[in-house]
Each structure stands twice: as structure tokens, then as C-alpha cells.
Amino acid sequence: MDSQPVQHAESEPGATDPHVLDGAAGNAVVTDVQTASTQSSHDSPSPHGTAHAQADGAFAVPDPAWTPSMPDRRTLSGEMWLVLWLSIASAAISALLSLIKSLTEGVRLTDQSVTLVGTFVQDRPWLDVLYQITNIALPLVPVLLVLHLLRRSGEGRYAIGLDLRDWKWDVVKGVALASVIGGIGLVFYLLAYHLGMNVRIAAVSADHRWWTPILLVVSALYNATLEEVIVLAFFVHRARQIGWKPWAQVGGSALARASYHLYQGFGGFLGNLAMGGVFAILYRRWNRVMPFLIAHFLIDSVAFLGYYYLGGHVSWLP
């Protein structure tokens, strides 16, 4: 997901139930522990009453036979929608409101611009860096939630291909995707802009300091991780498990991706809808998120660094 844009007019620069203890075995375990606790309380009474609390059995007994189990479809569906609401819902709603604002501004879309990576604090660089890091780190918490949910269900991150087992082919596929999708995306953006369907994307307006390129690369990695792990891999993976048809899996993922790019205009929406569809179709075939994470990282890195160094210096770039 692209960083929160700053918009301004151009004129103003097989489900199984969770494992539970077997009734008889469970009672035996608890009874044995309670008995041991009672004996311990008689043998070595605690001045703080700890032994008495243990004698009442007021503590959890871990089951050594517990194994992860796949939740039912209702639970899987709830997980999928909860993760989406925690990660991209606010950005999608903000993007829609931003588009409505642009259309009712009384100014042509091409005379308006959005900034993807800007400056939070102009006069205190150290504080601006802290803002940038916070703005990148906190939104990644839903990705940790995804990893937790996959681990809890017994699947792990390998279920979506978030690993380095096939890193060589992942890199090859990622570079190929970045070259094709990135090139077509740039041409489509320029066409949409000149047709009046898009605002001008001033990708970077951050101050030129030695650490700025590093922050731009980290921002690209953040966008790639959040979008590809959640909107592509986890969404398609869970949608497949709860029984969505292939076209619904692909269309849902593509539509979710396009929704939070509405702030760019109709061109940004359509371009990301197409990109999301292609990514989802290929993910269903490869079952690995790494090629798409690499491709997205390369696309955004080139876009951010390219605009940072070339913005205002080449005539064909708005």
C-alpha cells in the first residue's frame, strides 16, 4: 500500500474442532496435579497463601498432546475480513473520499497532485525520521497478525510461500514481473494523466538528505510487504479455503488493491485493478508470495528513487 498521500492543487506547489482435553484423561491430569498441590501445601505451607491457591486448582494445566488444528470456515472467513479491515480498510475509505474531494474541487484532475512520500517535520530532521519510521513500522502489525493466524492453524508462513526455499526462481520471476508490469504501468499512468483521468503523482517531496534514499527503499519494502502478504497471498489463500470460486478470489483481491489507490484518480484505480488481477492469477498458479513481493519492491523502489533524482529534470515526467 502506498504511503498516505498528501493532496494539493497544482497551483499551490476440512474443518476440525479445536483440540480439547479428553474428559477422563483431562480429569485425571487435573486431579493428579491438584493432589500434588494439596500435598505440597501440607508439606511446605507458604506464608503468602500460594499453596492454598494451588490446592484449589486455580491454574492452567498445559496439554502436551495439543496440536494446531484448522479452524472452521466461519472462523477462517472472520480472520480474512478482520485482517483486511485492520490493514487496508481505512486507506480505501480515505482514498475514496480523496477522489470525491478531487472531483468536486472545481479544478481539473491534471491540475492537482498527490505526494506519496513527503516530509512530516520540516525544521527538525531527526523528528521527521522518527515520524517516517513510525509511519512504516506500525501499519505492518497486521502482517504479524497474518503470520500468527497461519501458525495457529498449523499451516505456517510456508502455506503462502513466504520463505526462501526457492529464492533463485523467486528473484527471476520477480524481476520479470517488475519489468513488464512496471513498464506497462508507467505508460498507462502517462496516458491516463494526459487524458485527464489521473492526478499528477509527485511520488517524493521529502527533503534531500543523505538518509532520504534509504527511507525511500524502506518505504518500498513496506508497501510490498503489506500489500502482497495481505491483499494478495492471505486473501486468496483464505478465500480458497472458505470455498470462493477462482474468479471471486482473483476479482476480490484485485478490487481490494485498486480501492486504496482511488486517490490517484480513475487511471490509478484501473491500473491497479489490472495489476491485481494478473498477480492473483499467477499467485493461484505458483502459490508463492515471494515473486510478487520482490516485483512490488522493485517497482516502488524505481518509482521513488527515479522521481527523487529525476523529478523536475525530465520533460516527459509530469
matplotlib code that plots the C-alpha trace (Angstrom):
import matplotlib.pyplot as plt

x = [0.0, 1.3, 2.1, -0.7, -0.9, -0.8, -3.0, -2.9, -3.8, -1.0, -1.5, -0.4, 3.0, -11.9, -12.5, -11.9, -12.8, -10.0, -8.3, -9.7, -8.6, -10.2, -12.7, -11.3, -7.6, -8.1, -9.8, -7.0, -4.3, -6.1, -6.8, -3.2, -1.9, -4.4, -3.5, 0.2, -0.5, -2.5, 0.3, 2.8, 0.6, 0.6, 4.4, 5.6, 2.9, 3.5, 3.2, 1.7, -1.1, 0.3, -0.1, -3.7, -4.5, -2.8, -4.8, -7.9, -6.6, -6.7, -4.1, -3.9, -2.5, -0.8, -1.7, 1.5, -0.6, -2.0, -1.5, -2.6, -5.9, -7.6, -10.5, -13.9, -14.9, -16.7, -13.6, -11.4, -13.8, -13.8, -10.0, -9.8, -12.2, -10.8, -7.2, -8.5, -10.3, -7.3, -4.9, -6.4, -9.9, -9.1, -6.8, -9.5, -12.1, -9.7, -8.8, -12.5, -13.1, -9.9, -11.2, -14.6, -12.8, -10.7, -13.8, -15.6, -12.6, -13.5, -10.1, -9.1, -7.6, -4.4, -4.0, -3.9, -1.2, -0.6, 2.6, 3.4, 6.5, 6.7, 8.1, 6.3, 8.5, 10.3, 12.6, 13.6, 15.1, 15.6, 11.9, 10.9, 12.9, 11.1, 7.8, 8.8, 9.9, 6.7, 4.6, 6.2, 6.5, 3.1, 1.0, 3.0, 1.4, -1.4, 1.3, 2.4, -1.2, -1.4, 1.8, 0.3, -3.0, -1.2, 0.9, -2.0, -3.9, -0.8, 0.0, 2.8, 4.2, 5.1, 1.5, 1.7, 5.3, 6.8, 10.2, 13.5, 13.2, 13.1, 14.7, 16.5, 13.3, 11.5, 14.1, 13.9, 10.1, 10.1, 12.4, 10.5, 7.2, 8.7, 10.0, 6.7, 4.2, 6.4, 6.9, 3.2, 2.2, 4.4, 3.0, -0.6, 0.0, 1.3, -1.6, -4.2, -2.7, -2.8, -6.4, -7.4, -8.1, -5.4, -3.9, -0.2, 1.7, 4.6, 6.0, 8.5, 8.6, 10.9, 13.9, 17.2, 19.2, 21.7, 19.2, 16.3, 17.1, 17.3, 13.9, 12.5, 13.8, 12.4, 9.0, 9.0, 9.7, 6.8, 4.4, 5.4, 5.2, 1.8, 0.1, 1.4, 1.3, -2.3, -4.1, -2.7, -1.5, -3.5, -6.7, -6.5, -5.4, -8.2, -10.8, -9.8, -10.1, -13.7, -14.9, -14.8, -14.7, -11.5, -13.0, -14.1, -10.7, -9.0, -11.6, -11.8, -8.0, -7.8, -10.7, -9.2, -5.9, -7.5, -9.7, -7.0, -5.4, -8.5, -6.8, -4.7, -7.8, -9.5, -6.3, -4.7, -7.8, -7.9, -4.2, -4.0, -7.2, -5.4, -2.2, -4.1, -5.8, -2.6, -0.9, -3.8, -4.0, -0.3, -0.3, -3.0, -0.7, 2.6, 1.3, 4.3, 4.1, 7.9, 8.0, 5.2, 6.8, 10.1, 8.4, 6.4, 9.5, 11.4, 8.6, 8.2, 11.9, 12.4, 9.4, 10.5, 14.2, 13.5, 11.3, 13.6, 16.5, 14.7, 11.6, 11.7, 14.7, 13.0, 10.3, 8.2, 7.6, 4.7]
y = [0.0, 3.3, 5.7, 8.0, 10.6, 14.4, 16.1, 19.6, 21.7, 22.2, 25.9, 25.7, 23.9, -29.8, -28.1, -29.8, -28.5, -27.1, -29.8, -30.2, -32.5, -35.9, -36.0, -38.9, -38.2, -34.5, -35.1, -37.5, -34.9, -32.2, -34.5, -35.6, -32.0, -30.9, -33.8, -33.0, -29.4, -30.3, -32.5, -29.7, -27.3, -29.5, -30.3, -26.7, -24.1, -20.8, -17.6, -15.8, -18.3, -19.6, -23.3, -22.7, -21.2, -24.2, -26.6, -25.2, -25.9, -22.3, -22.5, -23.8, -27.2, -27.3, -30.4, -32.0, -33.7, -30.4, -29.9, -27.0, -27.6, -25.9, -23.6, -24.0, -21.9, -19.3, -18.6, -18.5, -16.0, -13.9, -13.9, -12.8, -9.9, -8.8, -8.6, -6.6, -4.1, -3.7, -3.2, -1.5, -0.5, 2.9, 3.6, 2.5, 4.8, 7.7, 7.1, 7.2, 10.4, 11.9, 11.1, 12.7, 15.8, 16.0, 15.7, 18.4, 20.7, 22.7, 22.1, 19.5, 16.3, 17.0, 20.3, 18.5, 16.4, 13.9, 13.1, 9.5, 10.1, 13.6, 15.4, 15.4, 17.9, 20.5, 22.1, 19.1, 16.3, 13.9, 14.1, 13.7, 10.5, 9.2, 10.0, 8.2, 5.1, 5.1, 5.6, 2.5, 0.2, 0.5, -0.4, -3.7, -5.1, -6.8, -8.7, -10.1, -11.0, -12.9, -14.9, -15.6, -16.9, -19.1, -20.6, -21.1, -23.1, -25.3, -24.0, -21.5, -19.0, -21.7, -22.0, -18.7, -19.2, -16.5, -18.2, -18.6, -22.2, -21.3, -17.9, -18.1, -18.6, -16.1, -13.5, -14.4, -14.2, -11.0, -9.2, -10.3, -9.2, -5.8, -5.2, -6.0, -4.6, -1.6, -0.6, -1.0, 0.8, 3.8, 4.0, 3.7, 6.4, 8.8, 8.0, 8.4, 11.7, 13.2, 12.0, 13.8, 10.6, 11.0, 13.5, 14.2, 11.8, 13.7, 10.5, 12.1, 15.5, 14.6, 16.8, 15.8, 14.4, 11.5, 9.2, 10.0, 7.3, 4.8, 5.8, 5.5, 2.0, 1.0, 2.6, 0.5, -2.6, -1.7, -1.2, -4.5, -6.5, -5.1, -5.4, -8.7, -10.6, -9.5, -8.3, -11.0, -14.1, -14.2, -13.0, -15.6, -18.3, -17.8, -17.2, -20.5, -22.3, -21.0, -22.0, -18.9, -19.6, -18.8, -15.7, -14.4, -14.9, -13.1, -10.3, -9.7, -9.4, -7.1, -4.9, -4.6, -3.5, -1.0, 0.5, 2.1, 3.7, 5.7, 8.9, 8.8, 9.1, 6.7, 5.8, 4.6, 2.6, 0.8, 0.2, -1.4, -3.4, -4.9, -5.4, -7.1, -9.4, -10.5, -11.0, -13.0, -15.3, -16.0, -16.5, -19.2, -20.9, -20.5, -20.5, -18.3, -14.7, -14.0, -13.3, -10.7, -9.2, -8.8, -7.4, -4.8, -3.8, -3.2, -1.3, 1.1, 1.5, 2.5, 4.8, 6.5, 6.8, 7.7, 10.6, 11.7, 12.1, 12.9, 14.8, 18.3, 17.4, 15.4, 16.8, 13.7, 13.1, 15.2]
z = [0.0, -0.9, 1.9, 2.9, 0.1, 0.7, -1.8, -3.0, -6.1, -8.5, -8.3, -4.7, -5.2, 6.0, 9.3, 12.6, 16.1, 18.2, 20.3, 23.8, 26.6, 26.6, 29.5, 31.5, 30.8, 31.4, 34.8, 35.7, 35.0, 36.9, 39.8, 40.0, 39.9, 42.5, 44.7, 44.4, 45.1, 48.2, 49.5, 48.8, 50.7, 53.7, 53.5, 52.9, 53.6, 52.0, 54.1, 51.1, 50.5, 47.2, 48.2, 49.1, 45.7, 44.0, 46.2, 44.7, 41.2, 40.2, 37.4, 33.8, 33.0, 29.6, 27.5, 26.0, 23.3, 21.9, 18.2, 15.9, 14.1, 11.1, 12.2, 10.6, 7.5, 9.6, 11.6, 8.5, 6.9, 10.0, 10.1, 6.5, 6.8, 10.2, 8.8, 5.8, 8.0, 10.2, 7.3, 4.2, 5.0, 6.4, 3.4, 1.0, 2.6, 2.7, -1.0, -2.0, 0.0, -1.6, -5.1, -4.3, -3.0, -6.2, -8.4, -6.5, -6.2, -9.3, -10.6, -13.3, -12.0, -14.1, -12.2, -8.8, -7.4, -4.6, -2.8, -1.7, 0.5, 2.0, 5.0, 8.3, 10.2, 8.1, 10.6, 12.8, 10.6, 13.5, 14.4, 10.8, 10.6, 13.7, 12.1, 8.9, 10.8, 12.9, 9.7, 8.2, 11.3, 12.9, 9.8, 9.5, 12.6, 10.6, 8.7, 12.1, 12.8, 9.5, 10.4, 13.8, 12.3, 9.9, 12.6, 14.9, 12.2, 11.8, 8.3, 8.9, 6.5, 4.1, 3.2, 1.3, 0.1, 2.4, 2.6, 0.8, -0.2, -3.9, -3.8, -7.1, -9.1, -6.9, -7.9, -11.6, -11.6, -9.5, -11.8, -14.9, -13.3, -12.3, -15.8, -17.5, -15.0, -14.1, -17.8, -18.7, -15.5, -16.3, -19.9, -18.6, -15.9, -18.5, -20.8, -18.1, -16.9, -20.4, -20.9, -17.7, -15.7, -13.2, -10.8, -11.1, -8.8, -7.2, -5.8, -3.4, -1.9, 1.1, 1.8, 0.1, 2.9, 3.0, 4.6, 2.3, -0.4, 2.4, 3.7, 0.2, -0.2, 3.2, 2.2, -1.0, 1.1, 3.5, 0.6, -1.0, 2.3, 3.4, 0.0, -1.2, 2.1, 3.0, -0.1, -2.4, -0.5, 2.6, 0.9, -1.9, 0.4, 2.9, 0.1, -1.5, 1.9, 2.6, -0.9, -3.0, -6.8, -8.6, -10.3, -6.9, -5.4, -8.3, -8.5, -4.8, -4.4, -7.5, -6.3, -2.8, -4.3, -6.6, -3.9, -1.9, -5.0, -5.8, -4.6, -7.8, -10.0, -12.3, -14.0, -10.8, -10.0, -13.3, -13.5, -10.0, -10.8, -13.8, -11.9, -9.0, -11.4, -13.0, -9.7, -8.3, -11.3, -11.1, -7.4, -7.7, -10.1, -8.2, -4.6, -3.6, -2.5, -2.7, -6.5, -6.1, -3.0, -4.9, -8.0, -6.0, -4.1, -7.3, -8.9, -6.0, -5.4, -9.0, -8.9, -5.6, -6.4, -10.0, -9.1, -6.3, -8.7, -12.0, -10.9, -12.5, -14.7, -17.5, -19.7, -20.1, -16.4, -15.1]

ax = plt.figure().add_subplot(projection="3d")
ax.plot(x, y, z, "-o")
ax.set_aspect("equal")
plt.show()
